[in-house]
């Protein structure tokens, strides 16, 4: 089955073609980061307009790369949520209309299920069951995964997502959007022992997260440094970045260790934009090894939003007989644990 995947949930337009027998045949991505950086964050209406502008050209580009025509596509998978409602509607309307015109089925895919399954695109994919850490600008969740659609939420952030905390900390330090990669780069030259940042909610049992206090601590540290020297010099910025990054990474690692011990699973998957962080990968890799577990993650370009993960996730559900009705529907909020298990055939979103 040859499936066209469409991702438009936020500020990146992703398109890919996945074949159930031959694997990934082509993918293309257009990032709106430069446009939104001017405003310090994603502007929903601008995001929607840019998806309208770029989606059809990207579909043509991917078909050309894969050397196939639209008529050879067997089905279409599009992100139906969660995300920005306007952006979601662009992808859903395009995917559903194209499927109707071609006379082929379509299915709405859960954005975070796409992230969770992205490591399956690698040469050495994880096997069920496993613990998944979904960590991005909009989500920070620990999930028990026994199969596709068999998800149990173990813990989640009670306030900011980890990626959102990176963005806000970066803004406090005068860095551009998105903040995660910029803080990571700045932290390479920093001294992580200069300040003692808190590891939120690690002093109590449980698998929930909270990053609002860490964000406040960062702001207070930045303001104190400015009062002391009159400005935030380069080395102090690097030190604060290193301490902040260490605090987030340590917090995530502690919670992941607890989740592995609680479930007894021997495989850990990290997915989402923040999973591209090198320090996080090393820390979780070392922790997993000590716990007798293995760590899995997607290649960097498949950590952030992309069409390949949607094409793959959609293929699995389409091959199990799942279809979406003709009505176009998108859900900006959509708990992943409400998804049906693979094999629960029928129509849904």
Buried (B, 14 or more C-beta within 10 A) or exposed (E): BBBBBBBBBBBBBBBBBBBBEEEBBBBBBBBBBEBBEEEBBBBBEBBBBBBBEBBEEBBEBBBEBBEBEBEEBBBBBBBBBBBBBBBBBBBBBBBBEBBEEBEBBBBBBBBBBBBBBBBBBEEEEBEEBBBBBBBBBBBBBBBBBBEBBBBEEBBBBEBBBBBBBBBBBBBBBEBBBBBBBBBBEBBEEBBBEBBEBBBBBBEEEEBBBBBBEBBEBBBEBBEEBEEEEEEBEEEBBBBBBBBBBBBBBBBBBBBBBBBBEBBEBBBBBBBBBBBBBEBBBEBBBEBBEEBEBBBBBBEEEBBBBBBBBBBBBBBBBBBBEBBBEEEBBBBBEBEBEEBBEBEEEEEBB
